[in-house]
Amino acid sequence: TEINKEDIKKFVTNNVNKYLEHVDKNLSGKDYIMGKQFTIADAYLFVVVGWTKPVGITIDGYKNLSNYMKRVAERPAVQNILKTEG
């Protein structure tokens, strides 16, 4: 059987959305993954979730995750890195 690119894209998108939903629920009431403290896990999550945009997966429907991404992006160290990377 031939594998259709659109079927693969749909499969991957559905799976990614399951993970995004899980993260969104776990961020409820928290500033960062562990609560009020920014950790290395937050730096990693910020990068991984950032990969969704170039592949056309939106996080707009995930309120907690969207707010989290904005909060992390506003950190001075993150601003410096983003500026350096262009």
C-alpha positions, 0 to 999 in steps of 0.5 A: 500500500502507498503511504499518503503524505497527508495521512502522515501529516494528519497522524503526526498532527493528531499525536502532537496535539495530544501532547500539547493538550497534556502540557496545557492541562498541566500548566493550569495555575502554574507560571512554569512547569514546576510552578513558580520556578523557571527550570531547565525543563522550561527552556527545553519545552519552550524550544520544542513547542517553538518547533510547532510553528514552522510545521504549521501546528498552532497552539492558539487553542491551548490557553495555558500553553500560549500564555506560558510561551509568552511568559517564557519569551518575555524573559530577558535571557530568552530575549537575548537568545532570540535576538542573537539567533535572529 
